[in-house]
Amino acid sequence: MKKIIVFMIILTGLLSTTVSAMERFDVVTTVQIKQMLDDRAAGKIEFVLVNTLDEIIFRHSSIPGSINVPWYKIDKKVHKLGPDKNQQIITYCMGHR
């Protein structure tokens, strides 16, 4: 029983850390992304839309106008984000789990 309680305490701590980390970022809806892509095409705004999934998934299912930088290859593909360190970057994958 003590092992289960310790496990639950650790799990709760890990989950609360993940949730609090998400508070640093704004969540963008698909409707907002569509509008942003339209605005980018019209030259009104600039941002980089990054698909963080594996290259195979990107080739078969991605948002047009996005680039592929898999999360596990960021150190090798960071150059794809461009030289402007202050630009807006929006990342997406298959959803929050």
C-alpha positions in Angstrom: 0.0 0.0 0.0 2.8 2.4 0.8 4.4 1.8 -2.6 1.1 2.8 -4.3 0.8 5.9 -2.2 4.4 6.9 -3.0 3.8 6.2 -6.7 0.7 8.4 -6.7 2.5 11.2 -5.0 5.3 11.1 -7.6 2.9 10.8 -10.5 0.9 13.8 -9.2 4.1 15.8 -9.0 5.1 14.9 -12.5 1.7 15.7 -13.9 1.5 19.1 -12.1 5.0 20.0 -13.5 3.8 19.2 -17.1 0.6 21.2 -16.6 2.4 24.2 -15.1 5.0 24.1 -18.0 2.1 24.4 -20.5 1.0 27.7 -18.9 4.1 29.4 -20.5 2.6 28.9 -23.9 -0.5 30.1 -25.7 -2.8 27.4 -27.3 -3.8 28.3 -30.8 -7.0 26.7 -32.3 -7.3 25.4 -35.8 -9.5 28.3 -36.7 -6.9 30.7 -35.5 -4.2 28.9 -37.4 -6.2 29.1 -40.6 -6.7 32.8 -40.1 -3.0 33.3 -39.4 -2.0 31.3 -42.5 -4.4 33.5 -44.6 -2.9 36.6 -43.0 0.6 35.3 -43.6 -0.2 34.7 -47.3 -1.5 38.3 -47.5 1.7 39.6 -46.0 0.0 40.9 -42.8 2.0 38.8 -40.3 5.0 36.6 -40.3 5.6 33.4 -38.3 7.0 29.9 -38.7 4.7 26.9 -38.4 6.6 23.9 -37.3 5.5 20.3 -37.4 7.4 18.4 -34.7 6.5 14.9 -35.7 8.6 12.4 -37.6 9.4 13.1 -41.2 7.3 10.2 -42.5 4.2 11.5 -40.7 5.0 15.0 -42.0 5.1 13.9 -45.6 1.7 12.2 -45.3 -0.1 14.6 -43.0 0.9 18.1 -42.4 -0.5 21.6 -42.6 0.5 23.3 -45.9 3.0 26.0 -45.3 4.6 24.3 -42.3 8.1 23.0 -42.0 9.3 19.8 -40.4 11.6 19.9 -37.4 11.1 16.7 -35.4 11.4 17.3 -31.7 14.2 14.7 -31.4 16.3 16.3 -34.2 16.0 20.0 -33.1 19.7 20.3 -32.5 20.4 19.3 -36.1 17.5 21.1 -37.8 17.3 24.4 -35.8 18.7 26.2 -38.9 15.3 25.6 -40.6 13.7 28.1 -38.1 15.7 31.0 -39.7 18.1 33.6 -38.3 15.5 35.8 -36.5 15.5 34.7 -32.8 12.6 37.0 -32.1 10.2 35.6 -34.7 7.0 33.9 -33.7 7.1 30.1 -33.8 4.1 27.9 -33.6 4.6 24.2 -33.2 2.1 21.4 -33.7 1.9 17.7 -33.5 -0.9 15.2 -33.0 -2.3 16.9 -29.9 -1.7 17.1 -26.2 -1.8 13.8 -24.3 
